[in-house]
Amino acid sequence: AKYEAGEWDLHEMQDTIVKRYVSGPGGGDWYDTQMKPVFDVDVYAQPFPHQQGYEIYQGKNHSRLLLLRLEDLNRVGQKVFSDFLNLKDFELVRANVGEQKEYSDLYRDFKKIPLPAAYLEKMYSSRYARQFYTDAEINGFYQKWVAGQD
């Protein structure tokens, strides 16, 4: 609303978001506070299969946790969800796509602004990033965001 009213520009918006994450907990800290207590699974205890793009973890008391990287959703999501949920006719449907929302122009323009190197370094040096992405993947993400996306 502030952006539409001309009270905020894209750089102020980015600065607000970046400050929140740079001063707050590191990327992926949410897992230890939100997911681990529920599923009693330590996703950091073993290497993540980067090529596969997902892993199914077995917790105590027969709990299971599917961790699927968003980047691999289109490649393996349909089969993985079908297998994990034991559903033969499962169909993955694209929904909540930013480019199709009423704010799509804002979203597109926001992605064009390079992100600060300090923010990217904090996020990509996090335990979370290092666990689920290879050095080459992290470098590719870093280069994409530090330059801004077209």
N, C-alpha and C positions, 0 to 999 in steps of 0.2 A: 504494500500500500504506500509506504514512504517513497519507494522508487517511482511508482506511477504518479504520485503527487509532485515529483520533482524535488523531494526533500533529501533524497539519497541518490548518489550515483553508484555505478557498479564497483568502483574502487573502494568506496566507503562500505558497501555491502561485504565485499571480500575481506576487507580489513577487520570488520566485526566478527566474521566467521573464523578467520585465521587466528585472531587473538584468543578466541574462546578455546580453540584446540591447542594452540601453542602453550597457553598458560595452564591448561587442564591436563588430565591424565593422558598417557600415550595411547597411540592407536592400538586397539585390540584389548586394552585393559578391561573393557566391558565383559570380555569372556570370563575372566576370573571372578567377577562380581555377580554376573547375571546368569551364566550358563553352567559353569562348573558346579555350583551348589545344587542345582536342579538335577543334572544328569550324572554327577559324580564321575566325570570323564576328564582326563587331562590330555587335551589335544596337543600339548607340547612335549609329551613324554616320548613320542616317536616321530621320525621324519614324515613329512607330508608327501604323498605321491604327486608331485607337480605335474607330470605328464598326464596322469589319470584325471586330475582336476577335482577330485573329490575323495572322501574317505568316510566310511561308516565305522563309528566307534562303539564299542560295547561297554556299557557302564555296569555298575552294581545293580542288583535287583532287576535284571533283565531290561534295563533301559538301553535305548539305542539312540545315537545322535548322528545325523547325516550332515556333514559339512561339505558344501559344494561352493567352489569359487564362482562368483557371479560371471567372471570372464569366460567360464566354461559351460555356463548354463545352456546356451544354444547348441553346443557341441555334444554334450552328454546328458543334459537334464531330463529329457523325455525317458530315456532308458533307466537312468539312475532312480528317478522318482517312481517309475513303474515297478522296478525291482524292490526298492526300499519299502514301498507301501503294499507290495504284492497285489498290484492292480493290473490286469491284463489290457484294459482299454483306456489307460491313462493318456491324456493329451495335454501337453504343455501349451498354454495360451498366453500370448503376450498381452499384458495389462499394465496399467500405471506407467506408461512410457512417457518420459518427460517431453519428447519432441511432439507429442500429441496433446499436450495439456494447453490450457489457455495462457500459461506463462512460457510457452515454448520459445518465443523470441528472446525473452529475458534469459532463459536457460542457455540458449545458443550464444548470446552475447557474453554471458558470464564465463562460459568455458573458454572464450578467446583471450581472457586476461591471464597472463602468466601468474602462477602462484609463487609466493616468496620462497627462496631457496631454504631459509631456516625452517619454514613449515614443512616443506617436502623432506628435508633431512630428518626432522623429528619423526614424521610419519613412517618414512621408509627405512629408518634404522630401528624401528620398534621391534619388539619380540614377535609381535603378530605378523608384520610384513616379512620378517626374516624366516618365519616358520612356513608360511604359505606361498611364498614366491621365491623364485631363483634370483640370483644376482642380476642376470641378464634381463629378466622381467622387470625387476625393480628399476634398473637403469632405463629401460624403455619407458616406464611410467614417468619416471623423473624427467626425462628429456621432453616428453609430451607436455607435461604440466608446467615446466619451467619456461617453455617457449610459448605456451598458450595453444589452444586447439583451433583449428579452422573447420 
